[in-house]
């Protein structure tokens, strides 16, 4: 699959998300699962000082999750988040697939350079996981909002293990624009995120979803024995200012997986 159909684009523009189907073969999926586990266990040939890593909450409460900082935090499969995976050759190769270039061309324009705002592993370990409150993905430090997120299920994502929950059609406007990262107040969540509106984004391992960043979403804790590992990429207009320096994914001077293989531990 290299392109979305007109029907798929119409559905995406209506709902703010769409399932793209299984984009990883079983062999590719197994390799990516092993790679992220090796990173968590400290066994990967990579520069951990460049990775932003966060341990999962012991209580399930968002505020109790570990501090986000660079560097490995111990041999465990209990990480909640690992960022800066655009510097890993395997994850970068996935990020640069033609289907994602097509999506960025459609949303940002074919001549727009595309940077990575963040490429991150998200995890809800078995019988653990952290509750993620309702929010829209946007950041006031940026002079323009990123619009495109790709979400890859590395494990089956189910209601039981805390799959993403969405409110379709909420991507047309910002609900709490004053919050620096788009989180809703309790009152706003009660108004906009009622049970009758929510959709559970259940996916099989290897399946991918396209999400508009403004689509309201959140997730519950993991109440099952199956971990919920996922890889999420937020693509942004490469001309964006604010928030730091970002890596080029598509366009001139884009990162190259082959070069990263040679520089993995530097």
C-alpha positions as a Markdown table, in Angstrom:
| # | Residue | x | y | z |
|---|---|---|---|---|
| 1 | Unk | 0.0 | 0.0 | 0.0 |
| 2 | Unk | 1.6 | 3.3 | -1.2 |
| 3 | Unk | -1.4 | 5.6 | -1.4 |
| 4 | Unk | -4.8 | 6.3 | 0.2 |
| 5 | Unk | -7.8 | 6.2 | -2.0 |
| 6 | Unk | -10.2 | 9.2 | -2.4 |
| 7 | Unk | -12.7 | 7.2 | -0.2 |
| 8 | Unk | -10.1 | 6.8 | 2.5 |
| 9 | Unk | -9.2 | 10.4 | 2.5 |
| 10 | Unk | -12.9 | 11.4 | 2.7 |
| 11 | Unk | -13.3 | 9.1 | 5.7 |
| 12 | Unk | -10.2 | 10.6 | 7.3 |
| 13 | Unk | -11.3 | 14.1 | 6.8 |
| 14 | Unk | -14.7 | 13.3 | 8.3 |
| 15 | Unk | -13.5 | 11.3 | 11.4 |
| 16 | Unk | -10.0 | 12.5 | 12.0 |
| 17 | Unk | -8.5 | 9.0 | 11.9 |
| 18 | Unk | -8.5 | 5.9 | 9.7 |
| 19 | Unk | -7.1 | 2.4 | 9.9 |
| 20 | Unk | -4.5 | 1.6 | 7.1 |
| 21 | Unk | -4.4 | -2.1 | 7.7 |
| 22 | Unk | -1.4 | -4.4 | 8.3 |
| 23 | Unk | 1.8 | -2.7 | 6.9 |
| 24 | Unk | 4.3 | -5.1 | 8.5 |
| 25 | Unk | 5.0 | -8.6 | 7.5 |
| 26 | Unk | 5.3 | -11.2 | 10.4 |
| 27 | Unk | 9.1 | -11.2 | 9.9 |
| 28 | Unk | 9.3 | -7.3 | 10.1 |
| 29 | Unk | 7.0 | -7.2 | 13.1 |
| 30 | Unk | 9.1 | -9.8 | 15.0 |
| 31 | Unk | 12.3 | -7.9 | 14.2 |
| 32 | Unk | 10.8 | -4.6 | 15.4 |
| 33 | Unk | 9.4 | -6.2 | 18.6 |
| 34 | Unk | 12.8 | -7.7 | 19.4 |
| 35 | Unk | 14.5 | -4.4 | 18.6 |
| 36 | Unk | 12.4 | -2.4 | 21.1 |
| 37 | Unk | 12.8 | -5.1 | 23.8 |
| 38 | Unk | 16.6 | -5.0 | 23.3 |
| 39 | Unk | 16.5 | -1.3 | 23.7 |
| 40 | Unk | 14.5 | -1.6 | 27.0 |
| 41 | Unk | 16.8 | -4.3 | 28.3 |
| 42 | Unk | 19.9 | -2.3 | 27.5 |
| 43 | Unk | 21.1 | -4.8 | 25.0 |
| 44 | Unk | 20.9 | -2.7 | 21.8 |
| 45 | Unk | 23.9 | -1.3 | 20.0 |
| 46 | Unk | 22.7 | 2.3 | 20.3 |
| 47 | Unk | 23.5 | 5.6 | 21.9 |
| 48 | Unk | 21.2 | 5.7 | 25.0 |
| 49 | Unk | 22.4 | 9.1 | 26.0 |
| 50 | Unk | 20.5 | 10.4 | 22.9 |
| 51 | Unk | 17.2 | 8.7 | 23.9 |
| 52 | Unk | 14.5 | 10.3 | 26.1 |
| 53 | Unk | 13.2 | 7.4 | 28.3 |
| 54 | Unk | 10.5 | 7.2 | 30.9 |
| 55 | Unk | 9.5 | 4.3 | 33.2 |
| 56 | Unk | 5.9 | 3.4 | 33.6 |
| 57 | Unk | 3.8 | 4.5 | 36.6 |
| 58 | Unk | 3.4 | 2.0 | 39.4 |
| 59 | Unk | 0.0 | 3.4 | 40.3 |
| 60 | Unk | -1.5 | 3.9 | 36.8 |
| 61 | Unk | -1.8 | 7.6 | 37.4 |
| 62 | Unk | -0.4 | 9.9 | 34.7 |
| 63 | Unk | 1.2 | 12.2 | 37.3 |
| 64 | Unk | 3.1 | 9.3 | 38.8 |
| 65 | Unk | 4.9 | 8.1 | 35.7 |
| 66 | Unk | 8.7 | 8.3 | 35.9 |
| 67 | Unk | 10.7 | 11.4 | 35.0 |
| 68 | Unk | 11.4 | 11.8 | 31.3 |
| 69 | Unk | 15.1 | 12.2 | 30.8 |
| 70 | Unk | 17.8 | 11.0 | 28.5 |
| 71 | Unk | 19.6 | 7.7 | 29.2 |
| 72 | Unk | 18.8 | 4.1 | 30.1 |
| 73 | Unk | 17.0 | 3.6 | 33.5 |
| 74 | Unk | 17.6 | 0.0 | 34.1 |
| 75 | Unk | 17.1 | -3.4 | 32.5 |
| 76 | Unk | 13.3 | -3.7 | 32.4 |
| 77 | Unk | 10.4 | -4.1 | 30.0 |
| 78 | Unk | 8.5 | -1.6 | 32.1 |
| 79 | Unk | 9.2 | 1.5 | 30.2 |
| 80 | Unk | 6.3 | 3.7 | 29.4 |
| 81 | Unk | 7.9 | 5.9 | 26.7 |
| 82 | Unk | 11.1 | 6.0 | 24.6 |
| 83 | Unk | 11.6 | 8.9 | 22.3 |
| 84 | Unk | 14.2 | 9.8 | 19.6 |
| 85 | Unk | 13.7 | 6.6 | 17.7 |
| 86 | Unk | 14.2 | 8.4 | 14.4 |
| 87 | Unk | 17.9 | 7.8 | 15.1 |
| 88 | Unk | 17.4 | 4.0 | 15.1 |
| 89 | Unk | 17.9 | 2.6 | 11.5 |
| 90 | Unk | 15.0 | 0.1 | 11.8 |
| 91 | Unk | 12.5 | 2.6 | 13.0 |
| 92 | Unk | 13.6 | 5.3 | 10.6 |
| 93 | Unk | 13.3 | 2.9 | 7.7 |
| 94 | Unk | 9.6 | 2.3 | 8.7 |
| 95 | Unk | 9.0 | 6.1 | 9.1 |
| 96 | Unk | 10.3 | 6.7 | 5.5 |
| 97 | Unk | 8.0 | 4.3 | 3.7 |
| 98 | Unk | 6.3 | 5.7 | 0.6 |
| 99 | Unk | 2.8 | 5.6 | 2.1 |
| 100 | Unk | 3.9 | 8.0 | 4.8 |
| 101 | Unk | 5.5 | 10.4 | 2.2 |
| 102 | Unk | 2.2 | 10.3 | 0.3 |
| 103 | Unk | 0.3 | 11.2 | 3.5 |
| 104 | Unk | 2.6 | 14.1 | 4.3 |
| 105 | Unk | 2.5 | 15.4 | 0.7 |
| 106 | Unk | -1.3 | 15.4 | 0.9 |
| 107 | Unk | -1.5 | 17.1 | 4.3 |
| 108 | Unk | 1.4 | 19.6 | 4.0 |
| 109 | Unk | 2.0 | 19.9 | 0.3 |
| 110 | Unk | 4.4 | 17.9 | -2.0 |
| 111 | Unk | 7.2 | 20.5 | -1.9 |
| 112 | Unk | 7.2 | 20.9 | 1.9 |
| 113 | Unk | 10.2 | 19.5 | 3.8 |
| 114 | Unk | 9.0 | 17.1 | 6.5 |
| 115 | Unk | 10.6 | 16.8 | 10.0 |
| 116 | Unk | 9.9 | 14.4 | 12.8 |
| 117 | Unk | 8.4 | 16.1 | 15.9 |
| 118 | Unk | 8.7 | 12.9 | 17.8 |
| 119 | Unk | 9.2 | 9.2 | 17.0 |
| 120 | Unk | 8.4 | 7.3 | 20.2 |
| 121 | Unk | 7.7 | 3.9 | 21.6 |
| 122 | Unk | 4.6 | 3.8 | 23.9 |
| 123 | Unk | 4.1 | 0.9 | 26.2 |
| 124 | Unk | 1.4 | -0.4 | 28.6 |
| 125 | Unk | 3.0 | -3.5 | 30.3 |
| 126 | Unk | 0.8 | -6.4 | 31.3 |
| 127 | Unk | -1.5 | -5.6 | 34.3 |
| 128 | Unk | 0.1 | -2.1 | 34.5 |
| 129 | Unk | 0.1 | 0.9 | 32.2 |
| 130 | Unk | -0.6 | 4.5 | 32.8 |
| 131 | Unk | -3.9 | 6.2 | 32.2 |
| 132 | Unk | -3.6 | 8.9 | 29.6 |
| 133 | Unk | -6.1 | 11.8 | 30.0 |
| 134 | Unk | -8.1 | 13.2 | 27.0 |
| 135 | Unk | -6.2 | 15.6 | 24.9 |
| 136 | Unk | -5.4 | 16.9 | 21.4 |
| 137 | Unk | -1.8 | 16.6 | 20.2 |
| 138 | Unk | -0.5 | 20.2 | 19.8 |
| 139 | Unk | 2.1 | 22.3 | 21.5 |
| 140 | Unk | 2.0 | 26.1 | 22.0 |
| 141 | Unk | 5.8 | 26.4 | 21.7 |
| 142 | Unk | 5.5 | 25.8 | 18.0 |
| 143 | Unk | 4.5 | 28.5 | 15.5 |
| 144 | Unk | 2.4 | 26.0 | 13.6 |
| 145 | Unk | 0.7 | 22.7 | 14.6 |
| 146 | Unk | 1.9 | 19.3 | 13.5 |
| 147 | Unk | -1.1 | 17.5 | 11.9 |
| 148 | Unk | -0.1 | 13.9 | 11.1 |
| 149 | Unk | 0.5 | 11.0 | 13.4 |
| 150 | Unk | 1.1 | 7.4 | 12.4 |
| 151 | Unk | 0.4 | 4.8 | 15.1 |
| 152 | Unk | 1.8 | 1.2 | 14.7 |
| 153 | Unk | 0.6 | -1.6 | 16.9 |
| 154 | Unk | 3.5 | -3.8 | 17.9 |
| 155 | Unk | 1.1 | -5.9 | 20.0 |
| 156 | Unk | -2.6 | -6.4 | 19.6 |
| 157 | Unk | -4.3 | -3.2 | 20.9 |
| 158 | Unk | -7.6 | -4.1 | 22.6 |
| 159 | Unk | -10.0 | -2.5 | 25.0 |
| 160 | Unk | -8.7 | -4.8 | 27.7 |
| 161 | Unk | -5.0 | -3.7 | 27.4 |
| 162 | Unk | -5.7 | 0.0 | 27.0 |
| 163 | Unk | -6.0 | 0.7 | 23.3 |
| 164 | Unk | -6.3 | 4.3 | 22.2 |
| 165 | Unk | -9.8 | 5.8 | 22.6 |
| 166 | Unk | -11.0 | 8.5 | 20.1 |
| 167 | Unk | -13.8 | 11.0 | 19.7 |
| 168 | Unk | -14.4 | 11.1 | 15.9 |
| 169 | Unk | -14.8 | 14.5 | 14.2 |
| 170 | Unk | -13.1 | 16.5 | 16.9 |
| 171 | Unk | -10.2 | 17.5 | 14.7 |
| 172 | Unk | -11.8 | 20.5 | 13.2 |
| 173 | Unk | -11.1 | 22.9 | 16.1 |
| 174 | Unk | -9.1 | 23.2 | 19.2 |
| 175 | Unk | -10.9 | 22.7 | 22.5 |
| 176 | Unk | -8.4 | 24.0 | 25.0 |
| 177 | Unk | -5.9 | 26.1 | 23.0 |
| 178 | Unk | -4.4 | 27.7 | 26.1 |
| 179 | Unk | -3.0 | 24.5 | 27.4 |
| 180 | Unk | 0.6 | 24.1 | 26.4 |
| 181 | Unk | 0.1 | 20.5 | 25.1 |
| 182 | Unk | -3.6 | 20.3 | 24.4 |
| 183 | Unk | -5.0 | 18.5 | 27.5 |
| 184 | Unk | -8.6 | 19.1 | 28.4 |
| 185 | Unk | -9.9 | 20.2 | 31.7 |
| 186 | Unk | -12.1 | 17.8 | 33.6 |
| 187 | Unk | -15.2 | 19.9 | 32.6 |
| 188 | Unk | -14.2 | 19.9 | 28.9 |
| 189 | Unk | -13.6 | 16.1 | 29.0 |
| 190 | Unk | -17.0 | 15.5 | 30.6 |
| 191 | Unk | -18.7 | 17.5 | 27.9 |
| 192 | Unk | -16.8 | 16.3 | 24.8 |
| 193 | Unk | -15.8 | 12.7 | 25.7 |
| 194 | Unk | -19.0 | 10.9 | 26.6 |
| 195 | Unk | -19.3 | 7.2 | 26.3 |
| 196 | Unk | -21.7 | 7.4 | 23.4 |
| 197 | Unk | -19.1 | 9.3 | 21.3 |
| 198 | Unk | -16.0 | 7.4 | 21.9 |
| 199 | Unk | -14.4 | 4.8 | 19.6 |
| 200 | Unk | -11.9 | 2.2 | 20.7 |
| 201 | Unk | -9.0 | 1.9 | 18.2 |
| 202 | Unk | -8.5 | -1.8 | 18.4 |
| 203 | Unk | -5.7 | -3.0 | 16.1 |
| 204 | Unk | -3.9 | -6.3 | 15.4 |
| 205 | Unk | -0.2 | -6.5 | 15.8 |
| 206 | Unk | 1.4 | -5.0 | 12.7 |
| 207 | Unk | -1.6 | -2.8 | 11.8 |
| 208 | Unk | -1.3 | 1.0 | 11.4 |
| 209 | Unk | -3.7 | 3.9 | 12.0 |
| 210 | Unk | -3.4 | 7.5 | 10.7 |
| 211 | Unk | -4.5 | 10.1 | 13.2 |
| 212 | Unk | -5.1 | 13.8 | 12.8 |
| 213 | Unk | -3.3 | 15.4 | 15.8 |
| 214 | Unk | -6.3 | 17.4 | 16.9 |
| 215 | Unk | -8.6 | 14.3 | 17.2 |
| 216 | Unk | -9.4 | 13.9 | 20.8 |
| 217 | Unk | -7.8 | 10.8 | 22.3 |
| 218 | Unk | -6.8 | 9.1 | 25.5 |
| 219 | Unk | -6.2 | 5.6 | 26.8 |
| 220 | Unk | -6.8 | 3.5 | 29.9 |
| 221 | Unk | -4.5 | 1.2 | 31.9 |
| 222 | Unk | -3.8 | -2.3 | 30.9 |
| 223 | Unk | -6.1 | -4.8 | 32.6 |
| 224 | Unk | -4.8 | -7.9 | 30.7 |
| 225 | Unk | -1.8 | -10.2 | 30.6 |
| 226 | Unk | -0.9 | -8.9 | 27.1 |
| 227 | Unk | 1.4 | -5.9 | 26.9 |
| 228 | Unk | 0.4 | -3.0 | 24.6 |
| 229 | Unk | 3.5 | -1.9 | 22.8 |
| 230 | Unk | 3.2 | 0.6 | 20.0 |
| 231 | Unk | 5.3 | 3.0 | 17.8 |
| 232 | Unk | 4.0 | 6.5 | 17.1 |
| 233 | Unk | 5.4 | 9.0 | 14.7 |
| 234 | Unk | 4.4 | 12.7 | 14.5 |
| 235 | Unk | 5.3 | 14.3 | 11.2 |
| 236 | Unk | 5.6 | 18.1 | 11.0 |
| 237 | Unk | 6.2 | 20.9 | 8.5 |
| 238 | Unk | 9.9 | 21.2 | 8.3 |
| 239 | Unk | 9.6 | 25.0 | 8.3 |
| 240 | Unk | 8.2 | 25.1 | 11.9 |
| 241 | Unk | 9.9 | 27.3 | 14.4 |
| 242 | Unk | 10.0 | 26.8 | 18.2 |
| 243 | Unk | 10.5 | 23.9 | 20.5 |
| 244 | Unk | 14.0 | 23.0 | 19.5 |
| 245 | Unk | 15.9 | 21.4 | 16.6 |
| 246 | Unk | 14.1 | 18.6 | 14.6 |
| 247 | Unk | 15.3 | 15.8 | 12.3 |
| 248 | Unk | 14.4 | 15.8 | 8.6 |
| 249 | Unk | 12.5 | 12.7 | 7.5 |
| 250 | Unk | 11.6 | 13.7 | 3.9 |
| 251 | Unk | 13.3 | 16.2 | 1.7 |
| 252 | Unk | 16.8 | 17.5 | 1.4 |
| 253 | Unk | 19.3 | 16.4 | 4.1 |
| 254 | Unk | 16.9 | 13.8 | 5.4 |
| 255 | Unk | 18.2 | 11.2 | 7.8 |
| 256 | Unk | 19.4 | 8.0 | 6.1 |
| 257 | Unk | 19.1 | 4.5 | 7.7 |
| 258 | Unk | 22.3 | 3.3 | 6.1 |
| 259 | Unk | 24.3 | 6.2 | 7.6 |
| 260 | Unk | 22.7 | 5.7 | 11.0 |
| 261 | Unk | 23.8 | 2.0 | 11.0 |
| 262 | Unk | 27.4 | 3.3 | 10.8 |
| 263 | Unk | 26.9 | 5.9 | 13.5 |
| 264 | Unk | 24.6 | 3.9 | 15.9 |
| 265 | Unk | 26.7 | 4.2 | 19.0 |
| 266 | Unk | 28.3 | 7.6 | 18.5 |
